[in-house]
Amino acid sequence: MLFTDGPYVETKEFLGGFALVDVADDEAAKMWAGKIAEACGWPHEIRRFKPQPQTK
C-alpha cells in the first residue's frame, strides 16, 4: 500500500462512493482505508470528521 499526503483529485464527480469507519486514531484509519482500497481496486482519501456534541 502507498500512503501520500496529497495532492487530491479535484473532480465534481464521485467515482465510487464513500465509507465511514469509526476508528481510534489516524493509523487505524489508514489501515482500514488500505484494506478497502485493495478490496475495491480504487484509491481512497481519508478525512477526519468532528465528533457530534453530546446531548442530554
PDB file of N, CA, C, O and CB in Angstrom:
ATOM      1  N   MET A   1       0.827  -1.169   0.000  1.00  0.00           N
ATOM      2  CA  MET A   1       0.000   0.000   0.000  1.00  0.00           C
ATOM      3  C   MET A   1       0.877   1.239   0.000  1.00  0.00           C
ATOM      4  O   MET A   1       1.954   1.248   0.596  1.00  0.00           O
ATOM      5  CB  MET A   1      -0.944  -0.006   1.195  1.00  0.00           C
ATOM      6  N   LEU A   2       0.418   2.274  -0.664  1.00  0.00           N
ATOM      7  CA  LEU A   2       1.132   3.547  -0.727  1.00  0.00           C
ATOM      8  C   LEU A   2       0.259   4.622  -0.101  1.00  0.00           C
ATOM      9  O   LEU A   2      -0.890   4.803  -0.506  1.00  0.00           O
ATOM     10  CB  LEU A   2       1.505   3.917  -2.196  1.00  0.00           C
ATOM     11  N   PHE A   3       0.795   5.340   0.886  1.00  0.00           N
ATOM     12  CA  PHE A   3       0.070   6.431   1.534  1.00  0.00           C
ATOM     13  C   PHE A   3       0.766   7.732   1.193  1.00  0.00           C
ATOM     14  O   PHE A   3       1.986   7.831   1.325  1.00  0.00           O
ATOM     15  CB  PHE A   3      -0.010   6.229   3.079  1.00  0.00           C
ATOM     16  N   THR A   4       0.005   8.745   0.752  1.00  0.00           N
ATOM     17  CA  THR A   4       0.559  10.059   0.469  1.00  0.00           C
ATOM     18  C   THR A   4      -0.303  11.118   1.138  1.00  0.00           C
ATOM     19  O   THR A   4      -1.446  10.856   1.512  1.00  0.00           O
ATOM     20  CB  THR A   4       0.653  10.307  -1.057  1.00  0.00           C
ATOM     21  N   ASP A   5       0.251  12.309   1.284  1.00  0.00           N
ATOM     22  CA  ASP A   5      -0.490  13.428   1.865  1.00  0.00           C
ATOM     23  C   ASP A   5      -1.156  14.283   0.795  1.00  0.00           C
ATOM     24  O   ASP A   5      -1.585  15.396   1.098  1.00  0.00           O
ATOM     25  CB  ASP A   5       0.436  14.288   2.708  1.00  0.00           C
ATOM     26  N   GLY A   6      -1.255  13.823  -0.403  1.00  0.00           N
ATOM     27  CA  GLY A   6      -1.882  14.574  -1.492  1.00  0.00           C
ATOM     28  C   GLY A   6      -0.958  14.560  -2.678  1.00  0.00           C
ATOM     29  O   GLY A   6       0.083  13.909  -2.585  1.00  0.00           O
ATOM     30  N   PRO A   7      -1.224  15.188  -3.737  1.00  0.00           N
ATOM     31  CA  PRO A   7      -2.386  16.040  -3.998  1.00  0.00           C
ATOM     32  C   PRO A   7      -3.647  15.205  -4.186  1.00  0.00           C
ATOM     33  O   PRO A   7      -3.587  14.032  -4.557  1.00  0.00           O
ATOM     34  CB  PRO A   7      -2.145  16.912  -5.236  1.00  0.00           C
ATOM     35  N   TYR A   8      -4.780  15.830  -3.925  1.00  0.00           N
ATOM     36  CA  TYR A   8      -6.052  15.146  -4.061  1.00  0.00           C
ATOM     37  C   TYR A   8      -6.656  15.467  -5.418  1.00  0.00           C
ATOM     38  O   TYR A   8      -6.465  16.559  -5.953  1.00  0.00           O
ATOM     39  CB  TYR A   8      -7.013  15.544  -2.926  1.00  0.00           C
ATOM     40  N   VAL A   9      -7.367  14.529  -5.956  1.00  0.00           N
ATOM     41  CA  VAL A   9      -8.020  14.714  -7.245  1.00  0.00           C
ATOM     42  C   VAL A   9      -9.120  15.759  -7.090  1.00  0.00           C
ATOM     43  O   VAL A   9      -9.942  15.677  -6.177  1.00  0.00           O
ATOM     44  CB  VAL A   9      -8.598  13.370  -7.782  1.00  0.00           C
ATOM     45  N   GLU A  10      -9.127  16.730  -7.979  1.00  0.00           N
ATOM     46  CA  GLU A  10     -10.186  17.731  -7.958  1.00  0.00           C
ATOM     47  C   GLU A  10     -11.186  17.371  -9.048  1.00  0.00           C
ATOM     48  O   GLU A  10     -10.901  17.533 -10.234  1.00  0.00           O
ATOM     49  CB  GLU A  10      -9.616  19.178  -8.163  1.00  0.00           C
ATOM     50  N   THR A  11     -12.331  16.896  -8.657  1.00  0.00           N
ATOM     51  CA  THR A  11     -13.356  16.493  -9.606  1.00  0.00           C
ATOM     52  C   THR A  11     -14.720  16.787  -9.033  1.00  0.00           C
ATOM     53  O   THR A  11     -14.889  16.840  -7.815  1.00  0.00           O
ATOM     54  CB  THR A  11     -13.228  15.007  -9.960  1.00  0.00           C
ATOM     55  N   LYS A  12     -15.682  16.975  -9.888  1.00  0.00           N
ATOM     56  CA  LYS A  12     -17.052  17.226  -9.433  1.00  0.00           C
ATOM     57  C   LYS A  12     -17.849  15.929  -9.392  1.00  0.00           C
ATOM     58  O   LYS A  12     -18.983  15.918  -8.912  1.00  0.00           O
ATOM     59  CB  LYS A  12     -17.750  18.248 -10.348  1.00  0.00           C
ATOM     60  N   GLU A  13     -17.281  14.852  -9.880  1.00  0.00           N
ATOM     61  CA  GLU A  13     -17.958  13.559  -9.863  1.00  0.00           C
ATOM     62  C   GLU A  13     -17.315  12.651  -8.829  1.00  0.00           C
ATOM     63  O   GLU A  13     -16.130  12.770  -8.520  1.00  0.00           O
ATOM     64  CB  GLU A  13     -17.919  12.901 -11.255  1.00  0.00           C
ATOM     65  N   PHE A  14     -18.116  11.749  -8.307  1.00  0.00           N
ATOM     66  CA  PHE A  14     -17.598  10.699  -7.444  1.00  0.00           C
ATOM     67  C   PHE A  14     -17.458   9.450  -8.284  1.00  0.00           C
ATOM     68  O   PHE A  14     -18.366   9.103  -9.039  1.00  0.00           O
ATOM     69  CB  PHE A  14     -18.521  10.454  -6.209  1.00  0.00           C
ATOM     70  N   LEU A  15     -16.335   8.774  -8.163  1.00  0.00           N
ATOM     71  CA  LEU A  15     -16.092   7.586  -8.970  1.00  0.00           C
ATOM     72  C   LEU A  15     -16.604   6.319  -8.311  1.00  0.00           C
ATOM     73  O   LEU A  15     -16.773   5.307  -8.992  1.00  0.00           O
ATOM     74  CB  LEU A  15     -14.627   7.450  -9.252  1.00  0.00           C
ATOM     75  N   GLY A  16     -16.849   6.339  -7.042  1.00  0.00           N
ATOM     76  CA  GLY A  16     -17.280   5.113  -6.383  1.00  0.00           C
ATOM     77  C   GLY A  16     -18.291   5.353  -5.296  1.00  0.00           C
ATOM     78  O   GLY A  16     -19.442   4.935  -5.422  1.00  0.00           O
ATOM     79  N   GLY A  17     -17.904   5.996  -4.261  1.00  0.00           N
ATOM     80  CA  GLY A  17     -18.760   6.216  -3.112  1.00  0.00           C
ATOM     81  C   GLY A  17     -17.899   6.602  -1.936  1.00  0.00           C
ATOM     82  O   GLY A  17     -16.807   7.145  -2.104  1.00  0.00           O
ATOM     83  N   PHE A  18     -18.386   6.323  -0.754  1.00  0.00           N
ATOM     84  CA  PHE A  18     -17.580   6.615   0.425  1.00  0.00           C
ATOM     85  C   PHE A  18     -17.907   5.622   1.523  1.00  0.00           C
ATOM     86  O   PHE A  18     -18.954   4.975   1.511  1.00  0.00           O
ATOM     87  CB  PHE A  18     -17.814   8.058   0.913  1.00  0.00           C
ATOM     88  N   ALA A  19     -16.997   5.516   2.462  1.00  0.00           N
ATOM     89  CA  ALA A  19     -17.190   4.621   3.606  1.00  0.00           C
ATOM     90  C   ALA A  19     -16.880   5.403   4.870  1.00  0.00           C
ATOM     91  O   ALA A  19     -15.887   6.127   4.932  1.00  0.00           O
ATOM     92  CB  ALA A  19     -16.287   3.341   3.499  1.00  0.00           C
ATOM     93  N   LEU A  20     -17.717   5.258   5.858  1.00  0.00           N
ATOM     94  CA  LEU A  20     -17.470   5.845   7.176  1.00  0.00           C
ATOM     95  C   LEU A  20     -17.031   4.727   8.110  1.00  0.00           C
ATOM     96  O   LEU A  20     -17.714   3.714   8.258  1.00  0.00           O
ATOM     97  CB  LEU A  20     -18.745   6.579   7.731  1.00  0.00           C
ATOM     98  N   VAL A  21     -15.879   4.931   8.735  1.00  0.00           N
ATOM     99  CA  VAL A  21     -15.341   3.914   9.630  1.00  0.00           C
ATOM    100  C   VAL A  21     -14.982   4.599  10.945  1.00  0.00           C
ATOM    101  O   VAL A  21     -14.210   5.558  10.949  1.00  0.00           O
ATOM    102  CB  VAL A  21     -14.094   3.190   9.000  1.00  0.00           C
ATOM    103  N   ASP A  22     -15.523   4.127  12.043  1.00  0.00           N
ATOM    104  CA  ASP A  22     -15.250   4.680  13.367  1.00  0.00           C
ATOM    105  C   ASP A  22     -14.026   3.973  13.931  1.00  0.00           C
ATOM    106  O   ASP A  22     -14.086   2.796  14.285  1.00  0.00           O
ATOM    107  CB  ASP A  22     -16.484   4.523  14.320  1.00  0.00           C
ATOM    108  N   VAL A  23     -12.907   4.705  14.013  1.00  0.00           N
ATOM    109  CA  VAL A  23     -11.649   4.124  14.491  1.00  0.00           C
ATOM    110  C   VAL A  23     -11.050   5.009  15.579  1.00  0.00           C
ATOM    111  O   VAL A  23     -11.473   6.149  15.771  1.00  0.00           O
ATOM    112  CB  VAL A  23     -10.644   3.947  13.324  1.00  0.00           C
ATOM    113  N   ALA A  24     -10.074   4.476  16.276  1.00  0.00           N
ATOM    114  CA  ALA A  24      -9.476   5.179  17.410  1.00  0.00           C
ATOM    115  C   ALA A  24      -8.490   6.272  17.008  1.00  0.00           C
ATOM    116  O   ALA A  24      -8.384   7.287  17.696  1.00  0.00           O
ATOM    117  CB  ALA A  24      -8.782   4.196  18.294  1.00  0.00           C
ATOM    118  N   ASP A  25      -7.759   6.077  15.892  1.00  0.00           N
ATOM    119  CA  ASP A  25      -6.718   7.044  15.534  1.00  0.00           C
ATOM    120  C   ASP A  25      -6.439   7.027  14.033  1.00  0.00           C
ATOM    121  O   ASP A  25      -7.031   6.248  13.286  1.00  0.00           O
ATOM    122  CB  ASP A  25      -5.428   6.750  16.309  1.00  0.00           C
ATOM    123  N   ASP A  26      -5.520   7.909  13.605  1.00  0.00           N
ATOM    124  CA  ASP A  26      -5.194   8.028  12.183  1.00  0.00           C
ATOM    125  C   ASP A  26      -4.557   6.761  11.613  1.00  0.00           C
ATOM    126  O   ASP A  26      -4.802   6.413  10.458  1.00  0.00           O
ATOM    127  CB  ASP A  26      -4.262   9.200  11.970  1.00  0.00           C
ATOM    128  N   GLU A  27      -3.753   6.076  12.405  1.00  0.00           N
ATOM    129  CA  GLU A  27      -3.108   4.852  11.925  1.00  0.00           C
ATOM    130  C   GLU A  27      -4.148   3.776  11.612  1.00  0.00           C
ATOM    131  O   GLU A  27      -4.042   3.077  10.604  1.00  0.00           O
ATOM    132  CB  GLU A  27      -2.103   4.330  12.967  1.00  0.00           C
ATOM    133  N   ALA A  28      -5.140   3.648  12.470  1.00  0.00           N
ATOM    134  CA  ALA A  28      -6.214   2.676  12.216  1.00  0.00           C
ATOM    135  C   ALA A  28      -7.006   3.078  10.981  1.00  0.00           C
ATOM    136  O   ALA A  28      -7.420   2.218  10.204  1.00  0.00           O
ATOM    137  CB  ALA A  28      -7.155   2.562  13.438  1.00  0.00           C
ATOM    138  N   ALA A  29      -7.221   4.380  10.791  1.00  0.00           N
ATOM    139  CA  ALA A  29      -7.934   4.858   9.601  1.00  0.00           C
ATOM    140  C   ALA A  29      -7.161   4.511   8.336  1.00  0.00           C
ATOM    141  O   ALA A  29      -7.756   4.087   7.345  1.00  0.00           O
ATOM    142  CB  ALA A  29      -8.163   6.379   9.680  1.00  0.00           C
ATOM    143  N   LYS A  30      -5.837   4.688   8.358  1.00  0.00           N
ATOM    144  CA  LYS A  30      -5.010   4.331   7.200  1.00  0.00           C
ATOM    145  C   LYS A  30      -5.072   2.835   6.918  1.00  0.00           C
ATOM    146  O   LYS A  30      -5.154   2.423   5.761  1.00  0.00           O
ATOM    147  CB  LYS A  30      -3.556   4.760   7.428  1.00  0.00           C
ATOM    148  N   MET A  31      -5.032   2.019   7.971  1.00  0.00           N
ATOM    149  CA  MET A  31      -5.087   0.575   7.793  1.00  0.00           C
ATOM    150  C   MET A  31      -6.393   0.163   7.126  1.00  0.00           C
ATOM    151  O   MET A  31      -6.383  -0.636   6.190  1.00  0.00           O
ATOM    152  CB  MET A  31      -4.932  -0.137   9.139  1.00  0.00           C
ATOM    153  N   TRP A  32      -7.528   0.704   7.600  1.00  0.00           N
ATOM    154  CA  TRP A  32      -8.829   0.350   7.016  1.00  0.00           C
ATOM    155  C   TRP A  32      -8.983   0.911   5.612  1.00  0.00           C
ATOM    156  O   TRP A  32      -9.554   0.249   4.746  1.00  0.00           O
ATOM    157  CB  TRP A  32      -9.965   0.857   7.901  1.00  0.00           C
ATOM    158  N   ALA A  33      -8.488   2.112   5.370  1.00  0.00           N
ATOM    159  CA  ALA A  33      -8.549   2.671   4.013  1.00  0.00           C
ATOM    160  C   ALA A  33      -7.758   1.796   3.051  1.00  0.00           C
ATOM    161  O   ALA A  33      -8.184   1.580   1.916  1.00  0.00           O
ATOM    162  CB  ALA A  33      -8.006   4.120   3.989  1.00  0.00           C
ATOM    163  N   GLY A  34      -6.616   1.293   3.493  1.00  0.00           N
ATOM    164  CA  GLY A  34      -5.827   0.397   2.654  1.00  0.00           C
ATOM    165  C   GLY A  34      -6.547  -0.906   2.354  1.00  0.00           C
ATOM    166  O   GLY A  34      -6.513  -1.395   1.225  1.00  0.00           O
ATOM    167  N   LYS A  35      -7.197  -1.467   3.362  1.00  0.00           N
ATOM    168  CA  LYS A  35      -7.947  -2.709   3.148  1.00  0.00           C
ATOM    169  C   LYS A  35      -9.104  -2.495   2.171  1.00  0.00           C
ATOM    170  O   LYS A  35      -9.331  -3.308   1.275  1.00  0.00           O
ATOM    171  CB  LYS A  35      -8.481  -3.249   4.485  1.00  0.00           C
ATOM    172  N   ILE A  36      -9.830  -1.390   2.354  1.00  0.00           N
ATOM    173  CA  ILE A  36     -10.962  -1.096   1.462  1.00  0.00           C
ATOM    174  C   ILE A  36     -10.461  -0.826   0.050  1.00  0.00           C
ATOM    175  O   ILE A  36     -11.060  -1.284  -0.923  1.00  0.00           O
ATOM    176  CB  ILE A  36     -11.773   0.116   1.982  1.00  0.00           C
ATOM    177  N   ALA A  37      -9.359  -0.078  -0.063  1.00  0.00           N
ATOM    178  CA  ALA A  37      -8.795   0.219  -1.386  1.00  0.00           C
ATOM    179  C   ALA A  37      -8.375  -1.061  -2.115  1.00  0.00           C
ATOM    180  O   ALA A  37      -8.626  -1.206  -3.312  1.00  0.00           O
ATOM    181  CB  ALA A  37      -7.590   1.164  -1.250  1.00  0.00           C
ATOM    182  N   GLU A  38      -7.746  -1.973  -1.403  1.00  0.00           N
ATOM    183  CA  GLU A  38      -7.348  -3.244  -2.025  1.00  0.00           C
ATOM    184  C   GLU A  38      -8.569  -4.050  -2.445  1.00  0.00           C
ATOM    185  O   GLU A  38      -8.568  -4.662  -3.513  1.00  0.00           O
ATOM    186  CB  GLU A  38      -6.480  -4.071  -1.060  1.00  0.00           C
ATOM    187  N   ALA A  39      -9.607  -4.057  -1.621  1.00  0.00           N
ATOM    188  CA  ALA A  39     -10.807  -4.837  -1.936  1.00  0.00           C
ATOM    189  C   ALA A  39     -11.538  -4.281  -3.153  1.00  0.00           C
ATOM    190  O   ALA A  39     -12.051  -5.048  -3.969  1.00  0.00           O
ATOM    191  CB  ALA A  39     -11.748  -4.862  -0.736  1.00  0.00           C
ATOM    192  N   CYS A  40     -11.593  -2.945  -3.285  1.00  0.00           N
ATOM    193  CA  CYS A  40     -12.337  -2.347  -4.412  1.00  0.00           C
ATOM    194  C   CYS A  40     -11.458  -2.067  -5.626  1.00  0.00           C
ATOM    195  O   CYS A  40     -11.961  -1.935  -6.741  1.00  0.00           O
ATOM    196  CB  CYS A  40     -12.996  -1.054  -3.968  1.00  0.00           C
ATOM    197  N   GLY A  41     -10.156  -1.976  -5.414  1.00  0.00           N
ATOM    198  CA  GLY A  41      -9.278  -1.652  -6.527  1.00  0.00           C
ATOM    199  C   GLY A  41      -9.235  -0.162  -6.850  1.00  0.00           C
ATOM    200  O   GLY A  41      -8.853   0.210  -7.960  1.00  0.00           O
ATOM    201  N   TRP A  42      -9.621   0.704  -5.901  1.00  0.00           N
ATOM    202  CA  TRP A  42      -9.613   2.155  -6.106  1.00  0.00           C
ATOM    203  C   TRP A  42      -8.859   2.820  -4.958  1.00  0.00           C
ATOM    204  O   TRP A  42      -8.926   2.350  -3.822  1.00  0.00           O
ATOM    205  CB  TRP A  42     -11.066   2.714  -6.209  1.00  0.00           C
ATOM    206  N   PRO A  43      -8.140   3.913  -5.242  1.00  0.00           N
ATOM    207  CA  PRO A  43      -7.510   4.651  -4.143  1.00  0.00           C
ATOM    208  C   PRO A  43      -8.565   5.306  -3.261  1.00  0.00           C
ATOM    209  O   PRO A  43      -9.673   5.587  -3.719  1.00  0.00           O
ATOM    210  CB  PRO A  43      -6.542   5.717  -4.689  1.00  0.00           C
ATOM    211  N   HIS A  44      -8.232   5.545  -2.016  1.00  0.00           N
ATOM    212  CA  HIS A  44      -9.163   6.171  -1.070  1.00  0.00           C
ATOM    213  C   HIS A  44      -8.522   7.374  -0.414  1.00  0.00           C
ATOM    214  O   HIS A  44      -7.308   7.410  -0.209  1.00  0.00           O
ATOM    215  CB  HIS A  44      -9.616   5.167  -0.001  1.00  0.00           C
ATOM    216  N   GLU A  45      -9.330   8.346  -0.090  1.00  0.00           N
ATOM    217  CA  GLU A  45      -8.904   9.545   0.615  1.00  0.00           C
ATOM    218  C   GLU A  45      -9.441   9.460   2.044  1.00  0.00           C
ATOM    219  O   GLU A  45     -10.590   9.076   2.262  1.00  0.00           O
ATOM    220  CB  GLU A  45      -9.405  10.846  -0.111  1.00  0.00           C
ATOM    221  N   ILE A  46      -8.608   9.819   3.002  1.00  0.00           N
ATOM    222  CA  ILE A  46      -9.011   9.759   4.404  1.00  0.00           C
ATOM    223  C   ILE A  46      -9.298  11.177   4.882  1.00  0.00           C
ATOM    224  O   ILE A  46      -8.478  12.078   4.706  1.00  0.00           O
ATOM    225  CB  ILE A  46      -7.910   9.081   5.286  1.00  0.00           C
ATOM    226  N   ARG A  47     -10.462  11.366   5.483  1.00  0.00           N
ATOM    227  CA  ARG A  47     -10.827  12.658   6.069  1.00  0.00           C
ATOM    228  C   ARG A  47     -11.363  12.440   7.473  1.00  0.00           C
ATOM    229  O   ARG A  47     -12.057  11.460   7.744  1.00  0.00           O
ATOM    230  CB  ARG A  47     -11.875  13.395   5.193  1.00  0.00           C
ATOM    231  N   ARG A  48     -11.035  13.357   8.350  1.00  0.00           N
ATOM    232  CA  ARG A  48     -11.482  13.277   9.738  1.00  0.00           C
ATOM    233  C   ARG A  48     -12.775  14.086   9.891  1.00  0.00           C
ATOM    234  O   ARG A  48     -12.888  15.189   9.356  1.00  0.00           O
ATOM    235  CB  ARG A  48     -10.374  13.800  10.716  1.00  0.00           C
ATOM    236  N   PHE A  49     -13.736  13.540  10.615  1.00  0.00           N
ATOM    237  CA  PHE A  49     -14.980  14.234  10.919  1.00  0.00           C
ATOM    238  C   PHE A  49     -14.944  14.698  12.368  1.00  0.00           C
ATOM    239  O   PHE A  49     -14.383  14.026  13.233  1.00  0.00           O
ATOM    240  CB  PHE A  49     -16.209  13.322  10.659  1.00  0.00           C
ATOM    241  N   LYS A  50     -15.543  15.841  12.619  1.00  0.00           N
ATOM    242  CA  LYS A  50     -15.655  16.309  14.004  1.00  0.00           C
ATOM    243  C   LYS A  50     -16.679  15.454  14.729  1.00  0.00           C
ATOM    244  O   LYS A  50     -17.704  15.098  14.147  1.00  0.00           O
ATOM    245  CB  LYS A  50     -16.052  17.815  14.063  1.00  0.00           C
ATOM    246  N   PRO A  51     -16.426  15.118  15.987  1.00  0.00           N
ATOM    247  CA  PRO A  51     -17.401  14.337  16.735  1.00  0.00           C
ATOM    248  C   PRO A  51     -18.684  15.145  16.976  1.00  0.00           C
ATOM    249  O   PRO A  51     -18.640  16.370  17.094  1.00  0.00           O
ATOM    250  CB  PRO A  51     -16.800  13.878  18.072  1.00  0.00           C
ATOM    251  N   GLN A  52     -19.798  14.462  17.046  1.00  0.00           N
ATOM    252  CA  GLN A  52     -21.075  15.091  17.344  1.00  0.00           C
ATOM    253  C   GLN A  52     -21.077  15.519  18.807  1.00  0.00           C
ATOM    254  O   GLN A  52     -20.594  14.777  19.662  1.00  0.00           O
ATOM    255  CB  GLN A  52     -22.262  14.130  17.040  1.00  0.00           C
ATOM    256  N   PRO A  53     -21.612  16.706  19.112  1.00  0.00           N
ATOM    257  CA  PRO A  53     -21.693  17.099  20.524  1.00  0.00           C
ATOM    258  C   PRO A  53     -22.677  16.199  21.285  1.00  0.00           C
ATOM    259  O   PRO A  53     -23.698  15.773  20.746  1.00  0.00           O
ATOM    260  CB  PRO A  53     -22.122  18.582  20.647  1.00  0.00           C
ATOM    261  N   GLN A  54     -22.346  15.929  22.524  1.00  0.00           N
ATOM    262  CA  GLN A  54     -23.196  15.094  23.368  1.00  0.00           C
ATOM    263  C   GLN A  54     -24.434  15.893  23.782  1.00  0.00           C
ATOM    264  O   GLN A  54     -24.319  17.030  24.239  1.00  0.00           O
ATOM    265  CB  GLN A  54     -22.414  14.592  24.621  1.00  0.00           C
ATOM    266  N   THR A  55     -25.608  15.298  23.622  1.00  0.00           N
ATOM    267  CA  THR A  55     -26.849  15.943  24.061  1.00  0.00           C
ATOM    268  C   THR A  55     -27.394  15.189  25.250  1.00  0.00           C
ATOM    269  O   THR A  55     -27.232  13.973  25.353  1.00  0.00           O
ATOM    270  CB  THR A  55     -27.898  15.997  22.917  1.00  0.00           C
ATOM    271  N   LYS A  56     -28.034  15.899  26.138  1.00  0.00           N
ATOM    272  CA  LYS A  56     -28.584  15.249  27.342  1.00  0.00           C
ATOM    273  C   LYS A  56     -30.081  15.266  27.311  1.00  0.00           C
ATOM    274  O   LYS A  56     -30.723  14.766  28.235  1.00  0.00           O
ATOM    275  CB  LYS A  56     -28.087  15.929  28.615  1.00  0.00           C
TER     276      LYS A  56
END
